């Protein structure tokens, strides 16, 4: 292969893999639309509606290790195709979920989608990280994740107009006979069928493209996918070896709290803006998309640029402290000041996932796949922290106080960033000493 064709192959593989970041970002950011939609349809409390996030992020805990083992056996390409297949199957399950009008079936559909996303994230994050120069891994991953942020902008805006239909007013709904009320709510719930059918068709098309795509080999012994044998090292030993790496352990802890914080901030934004600022659900969804979404994606691009001049761990530390301060404002200010604070959180937490991930697997070598699995497993924080948020909100009868949960999370991320920054400084000092010795 010539150098030009090699660059073209890497570029196309980067573009296609980055498209996955957009797609899982899009479906994830429909969840804040689903929560108020299903909450009305099934008359759920804040805590019960948080089960939407729990169903999604428990799947990450369940699937992350099997995904790592799958990658070791068949390679990144075929793991991505398998993840896309699960993604499409779960999206199609929204059709019978709407027809039967059962909350449990909706949760099952979300769980299957998330199983596919867990496989995709376990494969795509390290693949992008290794698809090029090692010293550009954090920037490359932040760039790919920027398209995840773009999806975070578009999904609430599109989803609100397709899913949050103008239903019967609550007072009129409560006055209806029980059978008519249930039929009305079931008809409203059916608004999810079209969007999720479209998502399933797009995902199946992407899977077909990946089937014919020749992906460059990355990492130690990684082939294009088909028929790759599992490494001779037992999976259990590989897992234990990855767990012994302090950087991977700390990254898994930080990612647990980061994802929990992100899910709390985004999933409850519409309820927060409705209750604290008096916005309608559609108007709140617009603020989620144009406000939080644009802040998130612009923060990703800005963070990628700033990393040319500042160490990634130091930038992460500063951003985590900014998020903690803004979480406190959201707790106590309310109104549009609180909404603006939450939008600010979206900007500053934008770089956290890819930066934590890349810092965690830096220098992992043969342990990259299992290290990636452990970090993806920790995404289960997105199942736990929203329940804490919901419990605090229900117990205090004030949704704003739920922001105590992400406030705690951002302090944990600041600890991780400070530790990683000290390690980066130590590596830089050793590198400088070595350079001086060769002068």
Secondary structure, 3 states (H helix, E strand, C coil): CCHHHHHHHHHHHHHHHHHHHHHHHHHHCCHHHHHHHHHHHHCCCHHHHCHHHHHHHHHHHHHHHHHHHHHHHHCHHHHHHHHHHHHHHHHHHHHHHHHHCCHHHHHHHHHHHHHHHHHHHHHHHHHHHHCCCHHHHHHHHHHHHHHHHHHHHHHHHHHHHHHCCCCCCHHHHHHCCHHHHHHHHHHHHCCHHHHHHHHHHHHHHHHHHHHHCCCCCCCCCCCCCCCCCCCCCCHHHHHHHHHCCHHHHHHHHHHHHHHHHHHHHHHCHHHHHHHHHCCCHHHHHHHHHHHHHHHHHHHHHHHHHHCCCCCHHHHHHHHHHHHHHHHHHHHHCCHHHHHHHHHHHHHHCCCHHHHHHHHHHCCCHHHHHHHHHHHHHHHHHHHHHHHHHHHHHHHHCCHHHHHHHHHHHHHHHHHHHHHHHHHHHHHHHHHHHHHHHCC
